[in-house]
Amino acid sequence: MHPILFAPMLTTLASLMMPIQPQIQPRGSDFQLAAGGIGYDSMAVLPNGKLYATYGSKYVRMSVPDLKTDPGYPKPIRGNWGALPESFNQGFDSMSVLSNGALYVTKGPYYVKYSDPSGSTVAPGYPKLIRGNWGVLPESFNQGFDSMSLLPNGTLYVTKGPYYVKYSDPQATVVAPGYPKLIRGNWGALPESFNQGFDTMETLKNGMTYVTKGNQYLRYRDRAATIIDQGYPKTMN
């Protein structure tokens, strides 16, 4: 065969023999933004295994672990979370399922407890004041929580502005000695906006803790939420 005609065959053969490089698809955001491009006010995984997140007077339900909003959402809080005071219907500040298996929701200086696992029946006698029922707290915490979550280490953490407290009992009535403490320096290498306060935090069934601030979020995979995963914070979709 003529050398000129043989050369293209060599080129084709060489390309076929080259190792195929895998196509790495960059992982996108885990979370979808709430409608209107805003972040979330509160977030909790209920006993049914679904993640619920509120923003303003609405809420969404997400499937775990893909964290995509389920069809039919958002829905209004009013009429779907039991007989609530109007202030709660306008939005939650924080919510979490405690070690006793009950869901707690806060709004300003008040909180409610649910008597069912689906968050549809408010327990009798609620709402109640945070003051006097959540241990000895600074006055800023008595006026309302920003976020709260039961971390994988079995401890409840509550944040307010740049501070947080930790509870030493499963009923969240005894604040651990030495608290409150600053978020800065105790939750890993955080962007400054996160040091000033969290909007929401929650631990999923996979043991990873997520914290949100505005339209950004970060993820921890250690039990005490001190080491931020590489590549975070990320922006919600």
C-alpha positions in Angstrom: 0.0 0.0 0.0 1.2 3.5 -0.8 2.6 5.3 2.4 0.2 8.2 1.9 -2.8 5.9 1.9 -1.5 3.9 4.9 -1.0 7.0 7.2 -4.8 7.6 7.9 -5.2 3.9 8.8 -2.4 4.3 11.4 -4.0 7.4 12.8 -7.4 5.7 13.2 -5.8 2.6 14.7 -3.9 4.7 17.3 -7.0 6.5 18.3 -8.8 3.2 18.9 -6.0 2.0 21.1 -6.0 5.1 23.3 -7.6 4.5 26.8 -11.1 5.9 27.1 -11.2 8.7 29.7 -14.3 8.6 31.8 -16.7 11.6 31.6 -16.9 13.1 35.0 -20.2 14.9 35.5 -19.9 17.7 38.1 -22.4 17.3 40.9 -24.9 20.1 41.1 -26.7 21.5 44.0 -28.4 19.1 46.4 -31.1 21.6 47.2 -33.7 23.4 45.2 -34.4 27.0 46.0 -37.8 28.0 47.3 -40.1 29.7 44.8 -38.9 33.3 44.1 -35.3 32.4 44.5 -35.2 32.8 48.3 -33.8 30.5 51.0 -35.7 28.6 53.7 -36.8 29.7 57.2 -37.0 26.3 58.9 -36.3 22.7 58.0 -36.9 19.3 59.6 -37.1 15.6 58.7 -40.3 14.2 60.1 -40.8 10.6 61.2 -42.3 9.8 57.8 -38.8 10.2 56.4 -39.6 13.3 54.3 -37.8 16.7 54.6 -40.1 19.6 55.2 -38.9 23.2 54.6 -40.8 26.4 55.1 -40.4 29.9 53.6 -42.8 32.6 54.6 -46.3 31.3 54.8 -45.5 28.3 52.5 -43.7 25.0 52.8 -42.4 22.3 50.6 -41.8 18.5 51.1 -38.7 16.9 49.7 -37.8 13.3 49.1 -34.7 12.0 50.7 -31.9 11.5 49.7 -32.3 13.3 46.3 -33.8 16.5 48.0 -36.0 17.4 45.1 -39.4 19.0 45.8 -42.3 16.5 45.6 -45.1 17.2 43.1 -47.9 19.4 44.4 -45.7 21.7 46.5 -45.4 24.4 47.7 -48.5 24.5 49.9 -49.7 27.0 52.5 -48.9 26.3 56.2 -52.4 27.3 57.1 -54.7 24.3 57.1 -51.9 21.8 56.8 -50.1 22.0 60.1 -53.0 21.8 62.6 -54.7 24.6 64.5 -52.0 27.2 64.7 -52.0 30.8 65.9 -52.0 33.2 63.0 -48.4 34.2 63.6 -47.3 30.6 63.0 -49.4 30.4 59.8 -47.4 33.3 58.5 -44.2 31.3 58.9 -42.0 29.2 61.2 -38.6 30.3 62.7 -37.3 26.9 63.4 -38.4 23.3 63.8 -36.9 20.0 64.9 -37.8 16.5 66.0 -36.3 16.0 69.4 -35.1 12.7 71.0 -38.6 12.1 72.4 -39.8 11.7 68.8 -42.0 14.9 69.0 -41.9 17.7 66.5 -41.4 21.2 67.9 -41.9 24.4 66.0 -41.0 28.0 67.1 -42.2 31.4 66.1 -40.9 34.4 67.9 -41.0 33.9 71.7 -43.5 31.0 71.4 -43.3 27.3 70.4 -45.7 24.4 69.7 -45.4 20.7 70.1 -47.1 18.2 67.9 -48.8 15.0 69.3 -48.6 13.1 66.0 -45.7 12.1 63.8 -47.0 13.9 60.7 -47.1 17.4 62.1 -50.9 17.8 61.8 -52.1 17.9 65.4 -50.9 20.5 67.8 -50.7 19.1 71.4 -53.2 20.5 73.9 -51.9 23.5 75.9 -49.8 25.0 73.1 -48.4 27.4 72.2 -46.2 28.1 75.1 -43.4 30.6 75.8 -39.8 29.6 75.2 -38.8 31.4 78.3 -38.9 29.0 81.3 -39.4 25.9 79.2 -36.1 25.5 77.3 -33.6 26.0 80.2 -31.7 29.0 81.3 -31.3 31.0 78.0 -30.0 34.4 77.2 -32.9 36.9 76.5 -32.2 36.9 72.8 -32.9 33.2 72.7 -36.0 33.6 74.7 -37.3 36.0 72.0 -37.0 33.3 69.4 -34.7 30.7 67.8 -33.1 31.0 64.3 -32.5 27.3 63.8 -32.3 24.0 65.8 -31.4 20.4 65.0 -30.7 17.2 66.7 -27.2 16.3 65.5 -25.8 12.8 64.8 -24.1 12.9 68.2 -27.6 12.9 69.8 -27.4 16.5 71.1 -29.8 19.3 70.3 -28.2 22.5 69.1 -30.1 25.9 68.8 -28.8 29.0 67.1 -29.7 32.7 67.5 -27.7 35.3 65.6 -24.0 34.6 65.9 -24.5 32.4 69.0 -25.6 28.8 69.7 -26.4 26.6 72.7 -26.2 22.9 73.2 -28.5 20.9 75.5 -27.2 18.2 77.9 -30.6 16.4 78.2 -32.8 14.8 75.7 -35.8 16.9 76.7 -34.0 20.1 75.9 -34.6 21.7 79.3 -30.9 21.9 80.5 -28.5 24.1 78.6 -25.0 22.6 78.8 -22.4 24.5 80.9 -20.4 27.1 79.1 -23.1 28.1 76.6 -23.9 30.1 74.6 -20.8 30.1 72.4 -20.0 31.9 69.2 -20.7 30.1 65.9 -17.3 31.4 64.6 -14.6 29.0 65.4 -16.8 26.1 66.5 -18.5 25.0 63.3 -15.5 24.7 61.0 -14.1 27.2 58.5 -17.3 29.1 57.7 -17.9 32.0 55.3 -18.6 35.2 57.3 -22.3 35.2 56.5 -22.7 31.8 58.2 -20.7 33.0 61.2 -23.4 35.7 61.7 -26.1 33.1 62.0 -27.8 30.1 60.4 -31.2 30.1 58.7 -31.8 26.4 59.0 -29.9 23.3 59.9 -31.0 19.6 59.8 -29.4 16.2 59.9 -30.7 13.7 57.3 -31.1 10.0 57.6 -27.7 9.5 56.0 -26.0 11.2 59.0 -25.0 14.3 57.1 -25.9 17.7 58.6 -26.9 20.6 56.3 -26.9 24.3 57.2 -28.4 27.0 55.0 -28.0 30.7 54.9 -29.9 32.7 52.2 -29.5 30.8 49.0 -26.3 29.0 50.1 -25.8 25.8 52.0 -23.0 23.6 53.4 -22.7 20.1 54.5 -21.1 18.3 57.4 -20.4 14.6 57.6 -18.9 14.4 61.1 -21.2 13.7 64.0 -20.5 17.0 65.8 -20.6 19.3 62.7 -17.1 20.7 62.9 -15.7 19.7 59.5 -17.2 21.2 56.4 -17.2 18.9 53.3 -14.9 20.0 50.5 -16.6 22.1 47.8 -19.0 23.8 50.2 -20.8 26.2 50.5 -22.8 25.7 47.4 -25.7 27.7 45.9 -29.1 26.1 45.7 -30.6 25.5 42.3 
